[in-house]
Amino acid sequence: MHNPFTPVASVPVDARNARVHEEGWQSWSPSGAYALGDKPYRPTNDNWATVCYRPGVTAPDGTFQGEGLLALDPGDGSPVRLWAAAEPLREVPSIRLLVEGDTAQISADGPVKEFTGTDIQATLADWAAGLGGAAPRPAPTVWCSWYEYFTAVTEDDIHENLRAMDTLDLPVDVVQIDDGYQKALGDWLTLSGRFRSRAGIADAIRARGRRAGIWTAPFLVDPASDLAAEHPDWLVRDPDGGFAHAGRNWGHDLSILDTTHPAAAEYLTSVYTTLRAEGYDYFKVDFLYAGALDGVRHSSADALQAYRSGIELIRDAIGEDAYLLGCGAPILPSIGLFDAMRVSPDTAPHRRPEADDYSQPGQDPAEFTGAGRQWQHGRLWINDPDCLMARPAVETRERWAAHVEATGGLMASSDRLLSLDQWGVETTRRLLAGGAR
């Protein structure tokens, strides 16, 4: 149960010039600054409310809401005000702003601290710097299979692009095999029929002087997977005794792995120690919101404790030297756990998402939230703005490339490289050569 909202502050505002920054719950949750007359982006159906937003804390109409962070520029020349979770790794209150006349009323459902600054992004950056974490490691450059092949990727596709990287002289450090190599969500070590050998493809990547990377969604389980059939006791339950749901994607409902169950934790450790032993040392872990959903777990750990301990388990298995990229991850509870973090919804070959839901794939939502979270880059982690797509079929590819380059974040290509024209090759080479800044 969430606590009731209690008043925090009343701030005079100039309604014409004031701006409010809402910080969304996870990577894909819309985040950014709005004028007081704007209507903030909200989920357009119940499924996206679970998969892309913070479930259970729906903002009323006409109200701004940040998850653990909300900033207000009053617009009258007075300092920016920032309200932030008092202990963001343990409790992330929702913080609301409601305008009544020429006054903004701030409330929260948990403890917050207040900070002031000169502008919204600088004040958020100062807050992040004040957490005192170590500077993040530079990100390697990446080629990723997802935005060209999606779940239909084959081992032969990887080999073709490996050869093309050499032919086109592209400075790719990591070749990341994305979703599609595995039999099912949860059955991470069982191959789909499109791959012959996970260790073999890692060897081929490394033989060409590059690093092997791989995608997983560690907390998701397909109800039709072998894992779900053989170990239903490893799944998070709902209070009524059924299985807790992490929403619906890939055309089916999703269950949640209970990493507080000793045997499930042992299994997850074995997945990552096996992948590491096979030669993979770059790990994109995705759909992480599922590990922080409420439910009945084996231990008494709350959802955020379970989430952090699950990520720590993965880090222990892959080793400190491996590179760890989070995605679909609750932002504040992830502080201190990752080398890099996706800070926006997925991009896409098109600009606008379906149903105008800015949690959904599209270049416009990726730019909006990516820009709104630029303050995190180099302070909490290396920002991942999502992949460059430079092939001719991509809508407004020049504008998308300019956004990726401007972030200075993780640089990843996701094209069939032989489909690139001269502009695509030159742009991909230039952005990869620049790397994360």
C-alpha positions as CSV (number, residue, x, y, z in Angstrom):
1,M,0.0,0.0,0.0
2,H,1.2,3.5,-0.8
3,N,1.2,6.2,1.9
4,P,-1.2,9.1,1.6
5,F,0.1,12.3,0.0
6,T,1.0,15.0,2.5
7,P,1.8,18.7,1.8
8,V,5.5,19.6,1.3
9,A,5.6,23.2,0.1
10,S,3.7,26.0,-1.5
11,V,5.5,28.0,-4.1
12,P,4.4,31.2,-5.9
13,V,4.7,30.9,-9.7
14,D,4.5,32.9,-12.8
15,A,2.1,30.6,-14.7
16,R,3.3,31.9,-18.1
17,N,7.0,31.1,-17.6
18,A,7.2,28.4,-15.0
19,R,8.4,24.9,-15.9
20,V,8.1,21.6,-14.1
21,H,10.4,18.6,-14.5
22,E,8.8,15.2,-13.9
23,E,11.2,12.3,-13.4
24,G,9.6,9.1,-14.6
25,W,9.9,5.8,-12.7
26,Q,12.0,3.8,-15.2
27,S,14.0,4.0,-18.4
28,W,10.9,4.1,-20.6
29,S,8.8,6.4,-18.5
30,P,8.5,9.8,-20.0
31,S,10.7,12.4,-18.2
32,G,11.3,16.0,-19.0
33,A,10.1,19.6,-18.5
34,Y,6.7,21.0,-19.1
35,A,5.0,24.4,-19.1
36,L,2.2,24.6,-16.5
37,G,-0.4,24.5,-19.2
38,D,1.0,21.4,-20.8
39,K,-0.6,18.0,-20.4
40,P,2.1,15.5,-19.2
41,Y,2.5,12.2,-21.0
42,R,0.5,9.4,-19.3
43,P,-0.1,5.7,-20.1
44,T,-2.7,5.1,-22.7
45,N,-3.7,1.6,-21.4
46,D,-3.3,-0.6,-18.4
47,N,-0.6,-2.8,-19.9
48,W,1.7,0.1,-20.7
49,A,1.0,1.4,-17.2
50,T,2.7,-1.7,-15.8
51,V,5.4,-2.2,-18.5
52,C,6.5,1.4,-18.9
53,Y,5.3,3.5,-15.9
54,R,5.1,3.1,-12.2
55,P,2.1,0.9,-11.5
56,G,-0.2,1.7,-8.6
57,V,0.5,5.4,-8.4
58,T,-1.6,7.0,-11.1
59,A,-1.4,10.8,-11.3
60,P,-4.8,12.6,-11.2
61,D,-5.7,14.8,-14.2
62,G,-4.2,18.2,-14.0
63,T,-1.4,17.1,-11.7
64,F,2.3,16.8,-12.4
65,Q,4.1,13.8,-10.8
66,G,7.7,12.8,-10.4
67,E,8.9,9.5,-9.1
68,G,11.5,10.4,-6.4
69,L,12.4,13.7,-8.2
70,L,10.4,16.7,-9.2
71,A,11.8,20.1,-10.0
72,L,10.1,23.5,-10.4
73,D,11.4,26.6,-12.1
74,P,8.8,29.2,-10.7
75,G,9.4,31.4,-13.8
76,D,9.6,34.6,-11.7
77,G,13.4,34.8,-11.3
78,S,13.5,33.0,-8.0
79,P,15.6,29.8,-7.6
80,V,14.7,26.4,-9.0
81,R,13.2,24.2,-6.3
82,L,13.9,20.4,-6.4
83,W,12.3,17.8,-4.2
84,A,14.1,14.5,-4.0
85,A,13.7,11.2,-2.2
86,A,15.5,11.3,1.1
87,E,16.9,7.8,0.7
88,P,16.5,7.0,-3.0
89,L,18.0,3.5,-2.8
90,R,15.4,2.4,-0.2
91,E,12.2,4.4,-0.8
92,V,11.1,6.4,-3.8
93,P,8.1,8.6,-3.0
94,S,5.9,10.0,-5.7
95,I,5.9,13.8,-5.6
96,R,3.0,15.8,-7.0
97,L,2.6,19.4,-8.1
98,L,-0.9,21.0,-8.4
99,V,-1.3,24.6,-9.5
100,E,-3.9,26.6,-7.7
101,G,-4.1,30.1,-9.0
102,D,-0.6,31.6,-8.9
103,T,0.7,29.0,-6.4
104,A,2.1,25.5,-6.9
105,Q,1.2,23.1,-4.1
106,I,3.7,20.3,-3.7
107,S,2.9,17.0,-1.9
108,A,4.6,13.6,-1.5
109,D,3.7,10.1,-0.2
110,G,7.1,9.7,1.5
111,P,10.0,11.6,2.9
112,V,11.7,14.1,0.6
113,K,14.5,16.7,0.8
114,E,14.5,20.1,-0.9
115,F,17.3,21.6,-2.9
116,T,17.6,24.9,-4.8
117,G,19.6,25.9,-7.9
118,T,19.8,28.1,-11.0
119,D,18.0,26.0,-13.7
120,I,16.4,22.6,-13.8
121,Q,19.0,20.5,-15.5
122,A,21.9,22.1,-13.4
123,T,20.0,21.5,-10.2
124,L,19.3,17.9,-11.0
125,A,23.0,17.5,-11.9
126,D,24.1,19.0,-8.6
127,W,21.8,16.6,-6.8
128,A,23.3,13.7,-8.6
129,A,26.8,14.9,-8.0
130,G,26.0,15.2,-4.3
131,L,25.4,11.5,-4.0
132,G,29.1,11.1,-4.1
133,G,29.5,8.0,-6.4
134,A,32.5,7.2,-8.4
135,A,32.7,8.5,-12.0
136,P,31.4,5.9,-14.4
137,R,33.8,4.0,-16.7
138,P,33.8,5.0,-20.3
139,A,31.5,3.0,-22.5
140,P,32.8,0.8,-25.3
141,T,31.3,1.3,-28.8
142,V,28.7,-1.3,-29.8
143,W,27.0,-3.0,-32.7
144,C,23.6,-4.4,-31.7
145,S,21.4,-6.8,-33.7
146,W,18.0,-5.5,-32.5
147,Y,16.8,-2.7,-34.7
148,E,17.5,-4.6,-37.9
149,Y,16.7,-8.2,-37.1
150,F,14.6,-8.0,-34.0
151,T,13.8,-11.5,-32.6
152,A,14.5,-13.1,-36.0
153,V,18.3,-12.7,-35.7
154,T,20.4,-15.7,-36.8
155,E,24.0,-16.7,-36.2
156,D,24.7,-16.1,-39.9
157,D,23.5,-12.5,-39.5
158,I,26.1,-12.0,-36.8
159,H,28.8,-13.4,-39.0
160,E,27.8,-11.2,-41.9
161,N,28.0,-8.1,-39.9
162,L,31.3,-9.1,-38.3
163,R,32.8,-9.3,-41.7
164,A,31.2,-6.0,-42.7
165,M,32.7,-4.2,-39.7
166,D,36.2,-5.1,-41.1
167,T,35.3,-4.3,-44.7
168,L,33.8,-0.9,-43.7
169,D,36.5,-0.1,-41.2
170,L,34.1,0.6,-38.3
171,P,35.5,1.1,-34.8
172,V,33.2,-1.4,-33.0
173,D,34.4,-2.6,-29.7
174,V,31.5,-4.9,-28.8
175,V,29.2,-7.1,-30.9
176,Q,26.0,-7.5,-28.9
177,I,23.6,-10.4,-29.7
178,D,20.2,-9.2,-28.8
179,D,16.8,-10.9,-28.2
180,G,16.3,-13.9,-30.4
181,Y,19.2,-16.3,-29.7
182,Q,17.4,-17.9,-26.7
183,K,14.5,-20.5,-26.8
184,A,12.3,-18.5,-24.4
185,L,12.4,-15.8,-21.7
186,G,13.8,-17.6,-18.7
187,D,15.4,-20.4,-20.7
188,W,18.5,-18.3,-21.3
189,L,21.0,-21.1,-21.8
190,T,18.8,-23.0,-24.4
191,L,19.3,-21.8,-27.9
192,S,16.6,-21.0,-30.5
193,G,16.9,-22.9,-33.7
194,R,18.6,-19.9,-35.4
195,F,21.9,-20.3,-33.4
196,R,24.3,-23.2,-33.4
197,S,26.7,-22.3,-30.6
198,R,26.7,-19.4,-28.2
199,A,30.3,-20.0,-27.2
200,G,31.2,-20.5,-30.8
201,I,29.9,-17.1,-31.9
202,A,31.6,-15.5,-28.9
203,D,34.9,-17.1,-30.1
204,A,34.3,-15.8,-33.6
205,I,33.7,-12.3,-32.4
206,R,36.8,-12.3,-30.2
207,A,38.9,-13.8,-33.0
208,R,38.3,-10.6,-35.0
209,G,39.6,-8.5,-32.1
210,R,36.2,-7.5,-30.7
211,R,34.3,-8.2,-27.5
212,A,31.2,-10.4,-27.2
213,G,28.1,-8.9,-25.8
214,I,24.7,-10.4,-25.0
215,W,21.1,-9.4,-24.1
216,T,19.0,-10.9,-21.3
217,A,15.9,-9.9,-19.4
218,P,16.8,-11.6,-16.1
219,F,13.6,-11.0,-14.2
220,L,11.1,-12.0,-16.9
221,V,9.8,-15.6,-17.4
222,D,7.6,-16.8,-20.3
223,P,4.8,-18.8,-18.7
224,A,5.4,-21.3,-21.5
225,S,9.1,-21.7,-20.8
226,D,10.7,-24.8,-19.4
227,L,11.7,-22.8,-16.3
228,A,8.1,-21.9,-15.5
229,A,6.9,-25.5,-16.0
230,E,9.7,-27.1,-13.9
231,H,10.0,-24.5,-11.2
232,P,6.7,-22.6,-10.6
233,D,8.0,-22.0,-7.0
234,W,10.6,-19.7,-8.4
235,L,8.0,-17.2,-9.6
236,V,6.7,-14.2,-7.7
237,R,3.1,-14.6,-6.5
238,D,0.3,-12.2,-6.1
239,P,-1.5,-11.8,-2.8
240,D,-4.2,-14.2,-3.9
241,G,-1.7,-17.0,-4.5
242,G,-1.6,-16.8,-8.3
243,F,1.4,-15.7,-10.3
244,A,2.2,-12.0,-10.3
245,H,2.3,-10.4,-13.8
246,A,4.8,-8.2,-15.3
247,G,2.4,-7.1,-18.1
248,R,2.1,-8.4,-21.6
249,N,4.7,-8.4,-24.4
250,W,5.9,-10.7,-27.2
251,G,2.3,-11.7,-27.5
252,H,1.9,-13.3,-24.1
253,D,1.7,-12.5,-20.4
254,L,4.9,-12.3,-18.4
255,S,5.8,-13.8,-15.1
256,I,8.5,-12.6,-12.7
257,L,11.5,-14.6,-11.4
258,D,11.8,-14.4,-7.6
259,T,15.5,-13.9,-7.1
260,T,15.0,-14.0,-3.3
261,H,14.3,-17.8,-3.7
262,P,17.7,-19.5,-3.1
263,A,17.3,-21.9,-6.0
264,A,16.2,-19.2,-8.4
265,A,19.1,-17.1,-7.4
266,E,21.5,-20.0,-7.9
267,Y,20.0,-20.5,-11.4
268,L,20.4,-16.9,-12.3
269,T,24.0,-17.0,-11.1
270,S,24.7,-20.0,-13.2
271,V,23.3,-18.3,-16.3
272,Y,25.6,-15.3,-16.0
273,T,28.7,-17.3,-14.9
274,T,28.1,-19.6,-17.9
275,L,27.8,-16.6,-20.3
276,R,30.9,-15.0,-18.8
277,A,32.9,-18.3,-19.1
278,E,31.8,-18.5,-22.8
279,G,33.6,-15.2,-23.4
280,Y,30.8,-12.6,-23.1
281,D,31.9,-9.6,-21.1
282,Y,29.3,-7.0,-22.1
283,F,25.8,-7.5,-20.7
284,K,22.6,-5.6,-21.6
285,V,20.1,-6.5,-19.0
286,D,16.6,-5.4,-20.0
287,F,13.0,-5.2,-18.7
288,L,14.4,-4.7,-15.3
289,Y,11.2,-3.0,-14.0
290,A,9.9,-6.5,-13.4
291,G,12.3,-7.1,-10.6
292,A,10.9,-4.1,-8.7
293,L,7.2,-5.0,-9.0
294,D,5.3,-5.7,-5.8
295,G,4.4,-9.3,-5.1
296,V,4.8,-12.1,-2.6
297,R,8.4,-13.3,-2.6
298,H,10.3,-16.1,-0.9
299,S,12.0,-13.7,1.5
300,S,10.5,-10.8,3.3
301,A,12.5,-8.3,1.2
302,D,10.5,-5.5,-0.3
303,A,10.4,-5.0,-4.0
304,L,13.2,-2.5,-4.1
305,Q,15.5,-4.6,-1.9
306,A,14.7,-7.6,-4.1
307,Y,15.5,-5.6,-7.2
308,R,18.9,-4.3,-6.0
309,S,19.9,-7.7,-4.6
310,G,19.0,-9.3,-8.0
311,I,21.3,-6.9,-9.9
312,E,24.0,-7.4,-7.3
313,L,23.8,-11.1,-7.9
314,I,24.3,-10.5,-11.6
315,R,27.3,-8.2,-11.0
316,D,28.9,-10.8,-8.8
317,A,28.4,-13.5,-11.4
318,I,29.9,-11.5,-14.4
319,G,32.7,-9.8,-12.4
320,E,33.6,-6.2,-11.8
321,D,35.5,-6.0,-15.1
322,A,32.5,-6.8,-17.3
323,Y,30.4,-3.9,-18.6
324,L,26.8,-3.8,-17.4
325,L,24.1,-1.8,-19.2
326,G,20.6,-1.5,-17.7
327,C,17.4,-0.9,-19.6
328,G,13.7,-0.7,-18.6
329,A,15.2,-0.1,-15.1
330,P,13.7,1.9,-12.2
331,I,16.0,4.9,-12.3
332,L,16.6,5.9,-8.7
333,P,16.8,2.4,-7.2
334,S,19.5,1.6,-9.8
335,I,22.0,4.2,-8.6
336,G,25.4,2.6,-8.0
337,L,24.6,-0.6,-9.8
338,F,25.4,0.0,-13.5
339,D,28.1,1.2,-15.8
340,A,25.5,2.6,-18.3
341,M,21.8,3.1,-18.3
342,R,19.2,3.5,-21.0
343,V,17.6,6.8,-20.2
344,S,14.7,6.8,-22.7
345,P,12.1,4.7,-24.4
346,D,13.2,2.7,-27.4
347,T,13.9,4.5,-30.6
348,A,12.4,3.2,-33.8
349,P,12.7,3.6,-37.6
350,H,9.7,6.0,-37.3
351,R,9.4,9.3,-35.4
352,R,6.0,9.1,-33.7
353,P,4.8,6.3,-31.4
354,E,1.5,4.5,-31.7
355,A,-1.4,6.1,-29.7
356,D,0.8,9.1,-28.9
357,D,2.1,7.3,-25.8
358,Y,5.6,8.6,-25.1
359,S,6.7,5.4,-23.4
360,Q,6.4,3.6,-26.7
361,P,9.1,3.2,-29.4
362,G,9.7,6.2,-31.5
363,Q,12.4,8.8,-32.2
364,D,10.3,11.7,-30.7
365,P,9.8,10.1,-27.3
366,A,13.4,8.9,-27.2
367,E,14.6,12.4,-27.8
368,F,12.2,14.0,-25.3
369,T,13.1,11.8,-22.4
370,G,16.8,11.4,-23.4
371,A,17.2,15.2,-23.4
372,G,15.3,15.4,-20.1
373,R,17.7,13.0,-18.4
374,Q,20.9,14.5,-19.8
375,W,21.9,15.5,-16.3
376,Q,22.4,11.9,-15.4
377,H,25.3,11.4,-17.9
378,G,28.7,11.0,-16.4
379,R,27.3,11.4,-12.9
380,L,25.1,8.4,-12.2
381,W,26.3,6.3,-15.2
382,I,27.0,6.7,-18.9
383,N,23.7,7.5,-20.6
384,D,22.5,5.2,-23.3
385,P,20.3,7.3,-25.7
386,D,19.6,4.1,-27.7
387,C,21.1,3.0,-31.0
388,L,22.0,4.9,-34.0
389,M,20.1,3.7,-37.1
390,A,21.6,5.2,-40.2
391,R,20.2,3.1,-43.1
392,P,18.2,4.8,-45.8
393,A,14.9,3.3,-44.7
394,V,15.0,5.1,-41.4
395,E,12.7,8.1,-41.2
396,T,14.6,11.4,-40.4
397,R,17.8,9.5,-39.9
398,E,19.8,12.7,-39.9
399,R,17.9,14.2,-37.0
400,W,18.1,11.0,-35.0
401,A,21.9,10.7,-35.6
402,A,22.3,14.3,-34.4
403,H,20.4,13.6,-31.2
404,V,22.5,10.5,-30.5
405,E,25.7,12.4,-31.1
406,A,24.7,15.4,-29.0
407,T,24.1,13.3,-25.9
408,G,27.8,12.2,-25.8
409,G,26.5,8.9,-24.4
410,L,27.0,5.3,-25.3
411,M,27.4,4.9,-29.1
412,A,25.8,1.8,-30.6
413,S,25.0,1.0,-34.2
414,S,22.0,-1.2,-35.1
415,D,21.8,-1.6,-38.8
416,R,22.5,-4.4,-41.2
417,L,25.9,-2.8,-42.1
418,L,25.8,-3.8,-45.8
419,S,22.6,-1.9,-46.2
420,L,24.2,1.5,-45.3
421,D,24.8,4.0,-48.1
422,Q,27.7,6.4,-48.1
423,W,26.1,8.8,-45.6
424,G,25.2,5.9,-43.3
425,V,28.7,4.4,-43.3
426,E,30.4,7.8,-42.8
427,T,28.0,8.8,-40.0
428,T,28.2,5.5,-38.2
429,R,32.0,5.6,-38.4
430,R,32.2,9.1,-37.1
431,L,29.9,8.6,-34.2
432,L,31.6,5.4,-33.2
433,A,35.0,7.0,-33.5
434,G,33.8,9.7,-31.1
435,G,32.6,7.3,-28.5
436,A,31.0,8.3,-25.2
437,R,32.2,11.6,-23.9
